Amino acid sequence: MGVPPPLVVTSKRASTSARGRHTRATAGKTARLARPFRKAKPTGGGIGLGIMGSAMAASLLRAGFHVVGYDVLPRSRRQLRRAGGMPVSNCAAVGHGSDIIITSLPSSDALMDVAMQLIADPTSLRALRFGSPPKLQRRRTGLRRPGLHRIVIETSTLPIAVKAEARALLATLGIILLDCPLSGTGAQARTKDLVVYASGDRAAYSHSIQVLEGFARAHYYVGPFGAGSKMKFVANLLVAIHNVAAAEALALAMKAGLDPAMALKVLGDSAGSSRMLQVRGPMMVKGDYTSDVTMKLAVWQKDMNVIAEFAKATGCPTPLFAATAPLYLAATAANPMEDTGAVCAVLEALANYRRPNR
């Protein structure tokens, strides 16, 4: 994986003219934004502490970062405190106490609401101009410098147009929004097995690398703003297909009289294996889609709709992806809070298969 070097701007004429001095000063500001500060761990902010957000916060804490976070659910804030982070009472307070904010949100409305809170709260405006409240200021560790902009790493899977609207809104206060969707399930997030598809302001991306490396095993700069979401849509199309393929294979194995645990072990070591078979195969073998939810069907249905709309707007047929949609809809109708691995139960029902122990 190639990581772009820090942006350094110099001017040979800087010492010979007033214009050169201005060029050097301007370049210095750009360089300060782009250079990752490696000596001190920045304070990370988290807005949205669900399955993915809480896992990223925990990874950052284990990596030695301070983490300030907010979620609408009190239990998620309590979980952050137990993990060693600092829960706060609203989004503006996250902005007060953090250098780089990570958002992991369930809907377009949630993202726009967060953006509005970050720019509209009078306290937030004062915080950006004059610094954070004393309690949070003590937790800051030196990432920000005079003249630097605050950065929001937006990791949700949402329509690009919505992210662009949020980006424009935040820019009115000098906040840079990066489009950085993630590849990985909740279980993978808990073990820092995530890949980030980063897009947007490249200098801000370079400046955020230390934080990205705190919660992900890999990160790629894939292009201008919106390219990250496009890459995520393509990746999730594969996830949708591979997840159903894994379920279909195991349902067929069980219907044919094979032991599902043995089938999973053998298939996992075969040419037909996939990451989805490895991640969701165990829950399909057990038939348990509630004990360790890696992606709720209710949330996944939102992702399915976003991908379908993107493919339609692009003018590209996706017949395999389209074939999976009815299975996810059926699983969601049965229990939207279960893991997406529950499509295996749908396929078992279609095959008129009943497990011996049920």
FIMARKE-405055 format. One line per field, with one value per residue (C-alpha): z, x, y negated; residue number from 1; residue in three letters. Coordinates in pm, 1 decimal. Each point is the difference from the previous one (the first is absolute). Example, Ala and Ser with C-alpha at 12.3 -4.5 7.8 and 13.67 -1.06 7.14 Angstrom:
Z = 780.0_-66.0 $
X = 1230.0_137.0 $
Y = 450.0_-344.0 $
resi = 1_2 $
resn = Ala_Ser $
//
This chain:
Z = 0.0_-91.5_247.3_-149.4_158.7_206.5_-212.9_34.5_-184.7_-32.3_-193.7_-111.6_-47.5_353.9_132.8_-280.7_-17.7_195.2_-244.3_75.4_374.2_-51.5_-210.0_268.8_272.7_-201.9_-81.6_368.6_83.8_-265.3_123.6_358.1_-109.1_-197.7_236.0_236.9_353.5_112.7_338.9_181.9_-20.9_-101.2_173.0_-213.2_-2.0_-70.5_-96.8_-35.7_237.0_-142.0_-116.5_-219.4_187.6_338.2_-148.4_-159.9_326.8_188.1_-251.9_35.7_378.4_-17.2_-231.8_262.7_-129.3_215.1_-127.8_51.4_-122.8_-30.7_-92.7_33.6_206.8_364.5_12.2_-283.4_191.5_310.3_-203.7_-115.6_359.4_103.2_-286.0_127.9_-220.9_89.0_-88.6_-49.2_-23.6_-361.0_-334.9_65.8_307.8_-216.5_-223.6_303.5_131.7_-304.1_-272.4_-262.7_10.2_-130.0_-89.6_-36.5_-59.1_-98.8_-241.4_-218.0_247.9_280.3_-195.8_-83.2_360.9_122.4_-252.1_109.6_365.5_-69.0_-174.2_152.9_372.5_134.8_246.4_-288.5_-184.1_306.1_48.8_-352.7_47.4_356.0_92.2_188.4_346.7_269.8_86.4_-360.8_-76.9_239.0_-210.4_-323.1_-93.0_-261.3_-342.2_-74.0_-64.7_-65.2_-346.6_-27.4_-90.7_187.4_-190.8_-3.6_-121.4_-125.1_-8.2_-61.6_-312.5_-131.0_-333.3_-133.7_-51.3_371.5_99.1_-242.7_159.6_346.2_-129.0_-133.4_326.1_215.3_-232.7_99.8_333.9_-145.1_86.8_-259.5_-60.6_-142.4_-164.9_157.1_-7.8_154.2_-120.1_278.8_234.5_364.9_99.5_-220.6_142.0_350.9_-107.6_-201.9_-320.5_-197.4_-329.8_-56.9_-344.4_46.9_-237.0_4.5_98.9_-34.2_248.0_261.2_-75.4_55.7_322.6_117.2_-66.4_365.1_97.9_-291.4_101.5_352.9_-100.9_-342.3_-132.3_-336.0_-164.3_-362.6_-147.5_-297.0_-146.0_26.3_233.8_-69.5_-142.2_337.8_-2.9_-357.5_100.9_303.7_-213.1_-225.7_299.9_168.4_-321.4_33.3_370.0_-80.9_-259.2_195.1_317.2_-183.7_-185.2_331.4_140.0_-314.2_8.9_366.2_-44.9_-289.1_207.2_288.3_-230.2_-155.4_342.5_55.3_343.1_-20.9_224.6_-207.1_-322.7_120.8_90.2_-335.3_-207.3_189.3_-124.2_-356.6_-313.1_64.8_333.3_59.9_277.0_59.6_38.3_259.5_186.4_-13.2_-61.3_373.8_87.1_-293.3_130.2_343.6_-137.8_250.4_-142.9_321.8_234.6_-200.3_-247.0_-243.2_-222.5_82.6_-282.9_56.4_-64.0_-285.6_-180.1_-9.9_-159.2_-255.6_-106.1_-33.5_-218.9_-219.6_-54.5_-78.0_-256.2_-162.6_-22.8_-145.6_-261.8_90.4_28.9_318.0_-46.3_273.8_252.7_-98.3_55.5_364.9_82.3_59.9_240.4_209.0_-2.0_126.1_277.2_99.4_17.0_236.3_238.7_-101.8_303.8_-100.3_-186.0_-379.5_29.4_63.8_-376.0_65.5_195.8_-294.1_-239.1_238.0_5.4_-379.7_-8.2_247.7_226.6_375.9_216.7_206.9_331.9_-64.2 $
X = 0.0_140.7_-40.1_60.2_288.3_-75.9_-51.2_293.8_-5.6_309.7_89.1_350.4_-112.2_-134.2_307.1_29.3_-337.2_-310.5_-193.9_233.7_-47.2_-376.0_43.3_212.6_-250.4_-287.7_195.1_81.3_-368.6_-63.2_290.1_-126.1_-336.5_150.6_272.4_-108.5_124.3_145.1_139.7_-330.6_-320.0_-289.5_-334.2_-250.3_-367.7_-271.5_-357.7_-208.3_110.2_-192.7_151.3_265.0_48.3_52.0_250.1_201.2_-1.0_123.9_281.7_110.2_-0.6_213.0_238.8_51.1_-231.2_-233.3_-356.1_-294.3_-331.5_-373.1_-291.1_-372.6_-26.1_112.3_118.8_244.4_142.0_33.6_182.3_249.0_64.9_60.1_249.4_193.3_-139.6_-177.3_-370.5_-156.6_-357.4_-20.7_176.6_126.9_185.8_178.9_112.4_124.7_217.7_143.8_253.7_-150.3_-361.9_-112.5_-367.0_-174.7_-368.0_-310.6_-169.2_23.8_-216.0_241.4_298.3_-172.1_-111.8_358.0_133.3_-258.5_90.1_370.1_-43.4_-315.2_57.5_127.5_225.8_148.9_76.0_174.2_190.9_137.3_111.0_125.1_72.8_-171.9_-154.8_268.7_-91.7_31.2_293.5_216.3_-63.4_122.7_347.7_146.4_-126.5_-167.5_215.1_-94.8_-151.3_-95.3_-352.9_-202.2_-52.8_-301.4_59.5_-343.2_-12.7_-370.2_-147.7_-228.0_-87.3_285.3_-233.2_-83.7_365.6_76.1_-275.0_143.7_347.3_-114.4_-179.2_303.7_228.3_-181.0_178.4_329.4_-62.1_128.0_-215.4_172.9_-205.2_148.2_-228.8_123.0_38.7_-65.7_-265.1_-53.4_193.9_288.3_-16.5_48.5_331.1_110.4_-51.0_-140.9_98.0_-70.2_-88.9_104.4_-93.4_-6.7_258.3_331.3_187.1_-269.2_23.9_376.3_-55.5_-246.4_218.3_101.0_-366.0_-88.2_280.2_-140.4_-316.1_68.0_250.9_21.0_-109.3_-0.2_-33.7_-227.0_-59.4_-205.4_-297.0_-259.0_243.0_12.4_-375.9_10.5_263.7_-207.6_-310.5_198.2_145.6_-339.0_-148.2_249.9_-83.5_-370.9_67.0_265.6_-209.3_-296.1_233.5_142.2_-350.3_-117.6_296.9_-50.7_-376.1_68.1_256.9_-245.2_-285.0_232.8_69.5_348.9_107.0_-0.5_304.2_199.2_-122.7_108.0_346.5_50.1_-148.6_211.5_310.1_-123.8_13.5_-359.9_70.9_-69.2_42.1_-375.6_8.7_275.6_-172.6_-364.5_34.7_32.1_-329.1_-169.4_122.5_-145.6_-312.5_52.3_-33.0_-53.2_290.2_273.7_-156.1_257.0_-248.3_-367.5_-236.6_-179.6_322.1_105.5_-328.2_95.5_331.7_-175.9_-221.0_296.8_189.1_-303.3_-55.1_369.1_6.5_-318.0_136.9_324.8_-188.8_166.2_-205.5_57.8_-199.7_170.2_-38.8_-366.0_-57.3_108.3_-243.9_-314.1_193.0_117.1_-351.7_-141.2_260.1_-62.5_-375.0_59.1_226.3_171.5_229.1_165.8_329.3_-3.4_115.6_-368.1_-49.2_111.8_-322.1_-200.2_171.8_-54.1_-371.4_-9.7_166.2_-255.3_288.9_-39.8_307.3_-3.1_37.4_-293.3 $
Y = 0.0_-338.4_-285.1_-343.4_-190.8_-310.2_-308.4_-239.4_-331.2_-220.8_-312.6_-95.9_-359.9_-28.9_-176.7_-255.1_-171.8_-86.0_212.8_286.2_-47.7_20.1_314.8_160.0_-86.7_138.3_313.5_43.0_6.4_263.3_208.3_-18.4_136.9_284.2_119.7_280.6_-76.3_330.2_-99.1_-46.3_200.3_-225.7_3.2_186.7_-83.7_253.3_-84.0_314.8_277.2_294.2_327.8_-165.5_-325.9_164.6_244.9_-280.9_-195.0_307.8_51.7_-362.2_29.8_314.4_-184.7_-269.8_-271.6_-204.8_41.5_-234.1_139.7_-44.3_223.9_-57.1_320.8_-34.5_362.1_-68.8_-295.9_215.8_262.0_-262.9_-103.7_361.7_33.4_-300.8_-276.4_-323.1_-5.7_-342.6_-121.8_-121.6_-27.8_-351.6_124.1_258.4_-285.4_-191.9_278.8_176.3_-63.7_230.9_120.0_340.3_33.3_336.4_-68.7_199.0_-239.9_-308.9_-192.4_89.5_-134.8_-328.3_-37.6_50.6_-251.1_-256.1_50.9_-40.1_-333.9_-148.9_31.5_-335.8_179.8_195.8_-322.8_-142.0_323.5_-11.4_-359.8_-1.4_362.3_280.1_-0.5_45.3_360.0_111.5_-229.8_201.5_309.4_-155.6_112.0_-226.5_110.2_-332.8_-307.3_-363.3_-24.3_368.5_103.7_256.8_325.0_232.8_356.6_109.4_380.2_69.3_157.5_-275.4_-163.0_-213.2_-297.7_-2.0_12.8_-283.3_-208.8_64.2_-80.9_-339.2_-75.7_77.1_-195.2_-321.5_31.8_121.1_366.6_248.7_307.3_306.2_275.2_315.3_305.6_322.9_355.8_247.2_132.7_-84.8_311.0_-110.1_-351.2_139.6_154.3_-306.0_198.9_-293.4_-159.6_-369.9_-136.9_-363.0_-280.1_-377.2_-259.8_184.2_-217.9_64.2_371.8_-8.1_-187.3_268.3_305.0_42.0_26.9_230.3_233.5_0.7_186.6_159.8_250.9_-179.1_-322.6_-110.8_-344.7_73.0_-346.3_-318.7_-33.2_269.3_256.6_171.5_55.5_128.4_254.5_95.8_57.1_233.2_184.5_36.6_136.2_284.4_40.1_30.6_269.8_191.8_2.8_156.1_237.7_122.3_48.9_180.2_236.7_89.2_41.6_238.5_189.5_42.9_102.8_259.4_150.6_-140.0_-119.0_-383.4_-46.9_248.9_-162.6_-343.8_127.5_169.9_-282.0_-252.0_181.1_27.0_-213.6_-100.8_-167.1_-368.7_-254.6_8.9_378.1_-43.8_-283.4_108.4_374.3_79.2_-171.9_172.6_335.7_-77.5_-160.8_-283.3_-349.7_-198.1_84.3_-173.5_-242.1_-140.0_-187.5_-45.7_81.9_-331.7_-191.8_226.8_-63.5_-368.0_97.7_220.6_-289.2_-235.6_250.3_64.8_-372.2_-52.1_283.0_-129.1_-354.5_135.5_199.3_330.2_320.1_203.0_322.5_202.8_-282.3_-39.8_371.7_-31.2_-281.7_213.8_224.6_-295.9_-145.3_329.9_23.1_-361.9_58.3_295.0_-194.1_-326.5_12.3_327.6_26.9_12.8_359.9_76.0_32.1_358.1_58.7_-136.9_238.1_292.8_-80.6_-16.4_342.6_139.2_92.4_24.2_47.5_320.4_-185.6_-234.6 $
resi = 1_2_3_4_5_6_7_8_9_10_11_12_13_14_15_16_17_18_19_20_21_22_23_24_25_26_27_28_29_30_31_32_33_34_35_36_37_38_39_40_41_42_43_44_45_46_47_48_49_50_51_52_53_54_55_56_57_58_59_60_61_62_63_64_65_66_67_68_69_70_71_72_73_74_75_76_77_78_79_80_81_82_83_84_85_86_87_88_89_90_91_92_93_94_95_96_97_98_99_100_101_102_103_104_105_106_107_108_109_110_111_112_113_114_115_116_117_118_119_120_121_122_123_124_125_126_127_128_129_130_131_132_133_134_135_136_137_138_139_140_141_142_143_144_145_146_147_148_149_150_151_152_153_154_155_156_157_158_159_160_161_162_163_164_165_166_167_168_169_170_171_172_173_174_175_176_177_178_179_180_181_182_183_184_185_186_187_188_189_190_191_192_193_194_195_196_197_198_199_200_201_202_203_204_205_206_207_208_209_210_211_212_213_214_215_216_217_218_219_220_221_222_223_224_225_226_227_228_229_230_231_232_233_234_235_236_237_238_239_240_241_242_243_244_245_246_247_248_249_250_251_252_253_254_255_256_257_258_259_260_261_262_263_264_265_266_267_268_269_270_271_272_273_274_275_276_277_278_279_280_281_282_283_284_285_286_287_288_289_290_291_292_293_294_295_296_297_298_299_300_301_302_303_304_305_306_307_308_309_310_311_312_313_314_315_316_317_318_319_320_321_322_323_324_325_326_327_328_329_330_331_332_333_334_335_336_337_338_339_340_341_342_343_344_345_346_347_348_349_350_351_352_353_354_355_356_357_358 $
resn = Met_Gly_Val_Pro_Pro_Pro_Leu_Val_Val_Thr_Ser_Lys_Arg_Ala_Ser_Thr_Ser_Ala_Arg_Gly_Arg_His_Thr_Arg_Ala_Thr_Ala_Gly_Lys_Thr_Ala_Arg_Leu_Ala_Arg_Pro_Phe_Arg_Lys_Ala_Lys_Pro_Thr_Gly_Gly_Gly_Ile_Gly_Leu_Gly_Ile_Met_Gly_Ser_Ala_Met_Ala_Ala_Ser_Leu_Leu_Arg_Ala_Gly_Phe_His_Val_Val_Gly_Tyr_Asp_Val_Leu_Pro_Arg_Ser_Arg_Arg_Gln_Leu_Arg_Arg_Ala_Gly_Gly_Met_Pro_Val_Ser_Asn_Cys_Ala_Ala_Val_Gly_His_Gly_Ser_Asp_Ile_Ile_Ile_Thr_Ser_Leu_Pro_Ser_Ser_Asp_Ala_Leu_Met_Asp_Val_Ala_Met_Gln_Leu_Ile_Ala_Asp_Pro_Thr_Ser_Leu_Arg_Ala_Leu_Arg_Phe_Gly_Ser_Pro_Pro_Lys_Leu_Gln_Arg_Arg_Arg_Thr_Gly_Leu_Arg_Arg_Pro_Gly_Leu_His_Arg_Ile_Val_Ile_Glu_Thr_Ser_Thr_Leu_Pro_Ile_Ala_Val_Lys_Ala_Glu_Ala_Arg_Ala_Leu_Leu_Ala_Thr_Leu_Gly_Ile_Ile_Leu_Leu_Asp_Cys_Pro_Leu_Ser_Gly_Thr_Gly_Ala_Gln_Ala_Arg_Thr_Lys_Asp_Leu_Val_Val_Tyr_Ala_Ser_Gly_Asp_Arg_Ala_Ala_Tyr_Ser_His_Ser_Ile_Gln_Val_Leu_Glu_Gly_Phe_Ala_Arg_Ala_His_Tyr_Tyr_Val_Gly_Pro_Phe_Gly_Ala_Gly_Ser_Lys_Met_Lys_Phe_Val_Ala_Asn_Leu_Leu_Val_Ala_Ile_His_Asn_Val_Ala_Ala_Ala_Glu_Ala_Leu_Ala_Leu_Ala_Met_Lys_Ala_Gly_Leu_Asp_Pro_Ala_Met_Ala_Leu_Lys_Val_Leu_Gly_Asp_Ser_Ala_Gly_Ser_Ser_Arg_Met_Leu_Gln_Val_Arg_Gly_Pro_Met_Met_Val_Lys_Gly_Asp_Tyr_Thr_Ser_Asp_Val_Thr_Met_Lys_Leu_Ala_Val_Trp_Gln_Lys_Asp_Met_Asn_Val_Ile_Ala_Glu_Phe_Ala_Lys_Ala_Thr_Gly_Cys_Pro_Thr_Pro_Leu_Phe_Ala_Ala_Thr_Ala_Pro_Leu_Tyr_Leu_Ala_Ala_Thr_Ala_Ala_Asn_Pro_Met_Glu_Asp_Thr_Gly_Ala_Val_Cys_Ala_Val_Leu_Glu_Ala_Leu_Ala_Asn_Tyr_Arg_Arg_Pro_Asn_Arg $
//
